[in-house]
Amino acid sequence: MLEGMEPREMPDAGMFAAADQITVAVHDLAVVIPSAADVDDAVRLVEEAQKRAGV
C-alpha cells in the first residue's frame, strides 16, 4: 500500500462486473506506479495475493 493512502475496496456487483472491476484496478495501478522499477514490487504483491486466494 502506498504511504498515506487508504486501501480501496472493489465493489461486489456480481460476476458480470468482473471485467469492469479489473479495468478500474489496472487503471488505478497505472496511475500510482510512478516508475518501471516499482512494477516488480507491484507484480510481487499481486502474486502473493493470488497465492492467498488460491488462484
N, CA and C of each residue as an Amber inpcrd file, in Angstrom:
protein
   165
   0.8480000  -1.1770000   0.0000000   0.0000000   0.0000000   0.0000000
   0.8890000   1.2340000   0.0000000   0.4630000   2.2360000  -0.7170000
   1.2240000   3.4650000  -0.7530000   1.0600000   4.2170000   0.5530000
   2.1450000   4.7860000   0.9940000   2.1390000   5.5130000   2.2500000
   1.1450000   6.6670000   2.1860000   0.3190000   6.7630000   3.2200000
  -0.6400000   7.8610000   3.3080000  -1.9220000   7.6440000   2.5370000
  -2.0800000   6.4920000   1.9010000  -3.2970000   6.2300000   1.1280000
  -4.0700000   5.0810000   1.7670000  -5.3560000   5.2180000   1.8520000
  -6.2140000   4.1670000   2.3730000  -6.4990000   3.1530000   1.2620000
  -6.6000000   1.8700000   1.6140000  -6.9370000   0.8770000   0.5910000
  -8.3560000   1.1030000   0.0760000  -8.5650000   0.7970000  -1.1910000
  -9.8860000   0.9390000  -1.7980000 -10.4910000  -0.4430000  -1.9520000
 -11.7840000  -0.5550000  -1.6860000 -12.4630000  -1.8290000  -1.8180000
 -13.0810000  -1.9440000  -3.2010000 -12.9750000  -3.1550000  -3.7580000
 -13.6180000  -3.4180000  -5.0310000 -15.0970000  -3.6880000  -4.7570000
 -15.9970000  -3.0640000  -5.4910000 -17.4190000  -3.3070000  -5.2530000
 -17.8060000  -4.7200000  -5.6810000 -18.7510000  -5.3080000  -4.9750000
 -19.2420000  -6.6280000  -5.3490000 -20.5300000  -6.4390000  -6.1220000
 -20.4240000  -6.4450000  -7.4420000 -21.5810000  -6.2040000  -8.2950000
 -21.9140000  -7.4340000  -9.1280000 -21.4330000  -8.5880000  -8.7260000
 -21.7420000  -9.8070000  -9.4570000 -20.6600000 -10.1530000 -10.4580000
 -20.7510000 -11.3830000 -10.9590000 -19.6790000 -11.8860000 -11.8240000
 -19.5730000 -11.1520000 -13.1470000 -20.6420000 -10.5340000 -13.6230000
 -20.5850000  -9.8610000 -14.9130000 -19.8760000  -8.5120000 -14.8390000
 -19.6440000  -8.0310000 -13.6350000 -18.9370000  -6.7700000 -13.4580000
 -17.4390000  -6.9750000 -13.2800000 -16.9860000  -8.2250000 -13.3110000
 -15.5660000  -8.5140000 -13.0530000 -14.6480000  -7.7970000 -14.0250000
 -14.9780000  -7.7910000 -15.3060000 -14.1180000  -7.1290000 -16.2920000
 -14.0150000  -5.6330000 -16.0050000 -15.1150000  -5.0170000 -15.6400000
 -15.0870000  -3.5940000 -15.3030000 -14.2280000  -3.3460000 -14.0650000
 -14.3340000  -4.2230000 -13.0640000 -13.5450000  -4.0700000 -11.8510000
 -12.0560000  -4.2030000 -12.1530000 -11.7100000  -5.1750000 -13.0010000
 -10.3030000  -5.3660000 -13.3710000  -9.7870000  -4.1490000 -14.1270000
 -10.5890000  -3.6220000 -15.0400000 -10.1860000  -2.4410000 -15.8070000
  -9.9140000  -1.2590000 -14.8840000 -10.7820000  -1.0320000 -13.9170000
 -10.5950000   0.0730000 -12.9760000  -9.3370000  -0.1530000 -12.1380000
  -9.1400000  -1.4000000 -11.6730000  -7.9640000  -1.6950000 -10.8550000
  -6.6770000  -1.4820000 -11.6420000  -6.6470000  -1.9060000 -12.8980000
  -5.4480000  -1.7230000 -13.7210000  -5.1970000  -0.2390000 -13.9690000
  -6.2490000   0.5050000 -14.2160000  -6.0860000   1.9500000 -14.4100000
  -5.5110000   2.5830000 -13.1480000  -6.0460000   2.2020000 -11.9800000
  -5.5390000   2.7430000 -10.7160000  -4.0670000   2.3940000 -10.5320000
  -3.6890000   1.1610000 -10.8820000  -2.2830000   0.7690000 -10.7850000
  -1.4040000   1.6180000 -11.6930000  -1.8700000   1.8640000 -12.9040000
  -1.0880000   2.6710000 -13.8400000  -0.8770000   4.0830000 -13.3120000
  -1.8390000   4.5860000 -12.5730000  -1.7290000   5.9350000 -12.0230000
  -0.7530000   5.9830000 -10.8530000  -0.7610000   4.9490000  -9.9970000
   0.0300000   5.0140000  -8.7670000   1.4220000   4.4100000  -8.8820000
   1.7130000   3.6750000  -9.9540000   3.0620000   3.1300000 -10.1090000
   3.8780000   4.1510000 -10.8950000   4.7380000   4.8810000 -10.1860000
   5.4290000   6.0060000 -10.8050000   6.5710000   5.6390000 -11.7500000
   7.1300000   4.4360000 -11.6200000   8.2740000   4.1100000 -12.4700000
   8.3030000   2.6130000 -12.7550000   9.0730000   2.2600000 -13.7500000
   9.2090000   0.8500000 -14.1220000   9.8170000   0.0320000 -12.9860000
  10.6430000   0.6570000 -12.1690000  11.2700000  -0.0520000 -11.0510000
  10.2290000  -0.5160000 -10.0310000   9.1410000   0.2230000  -9.9050000
   8.0940000  -0.1390000  -8.9520000   7.1850000  -1.2520000  -9.4730000
   7.2670000  -1.5420000 -10.7560000   6.4390000  -2.5970000 -11.3430000
   6.7750000  -3.9490000 -10.7180000   8.0460000  -4.2270000 -10.4800000
   8.4430000  -5.5020000  -9.8780000   7.7840000  -5.6930000  -8.5150000
   7.7570000  -4.6440000  -7.7090000   7.1070000  -4.7380000  -6.4060000
   5.6070000  -4.9850000  -6.5560000   4.9840000  -4.3110000  -7.5010000
   3.5450000  -4.4930000  -7.7270000   3.2380000  -5.9170000  -8.1720000
   4.0650000  -6.4450000  -9.0680000   3.8680000  -7.8200000  -9.5410000
   4.0160000  -8.7980000  -8.3850000   4.9960000  -8.5880000  -7.5310000
   5.1950000  -9.4590000  -6.3760000   3.9680000  -9.4460000  -5.4650000
   3.4110000  -8.2740000  -5.2220000   2.2220000  -8.1710000  -4.3750000
   1.0280000  -8.8920000  -4.9890000   0.8690000  -8.7870000  -6.2940000
  -0.2330000  -9.4760000  -6.9720000  -0.0340000 -10.9860000  -6.8880000
   1.1950000 -11.4440000  -7.0840000   1.4660000 -12.8820000  -6.9890000
   1.1830000 -13.4000000  -5.5860000   1.5340000 -12.6330000  -4.5620000
   1.2450000 -13.0300000  -3.1850000  -0.2620000 -13.1040000  -2.9510000
  -1.0020000 -12.1370000  -3.4910000  -2.4590000 -12.1360000  -3.3470000
  -3.0720000 -13.3380000  -4.0620000  -2.5270000 -13.7050000  -5.2270000
  -3.0280000 -14.8750000  -5.9520000  -2.8470000 -16.1320000  -5.1180000
  -1.7090000 -16.2640000  -4.4880000  -1.4410000 -17.4450000  -3.6620000
  -2.4240000 -17.5030000  -2.4880000  -2.6440000 -16.3680000  -1.8460000
  -3.5870000 -16.3440000  -0.7120000  -4.9930000 -16.6820000  -1.1650000
  -5.3500000 -16.2680000  -2.3820000  -6.6920000 -16.5240000  -2.8970000
  -6.8270000 -17.9150000  -3.4960000  -5.7140000 -18.6000000  -3.6620000
  -5.7560000 -19.9390000  -4.2420000  -6.0150000 -19.9410000  -5.7300000
  -5.6120000 -18.8730000  -6.3930000  -5.8370000 -18.7550000  -7.8490000
  -4.6100000 -19.2240000  -8.5930000
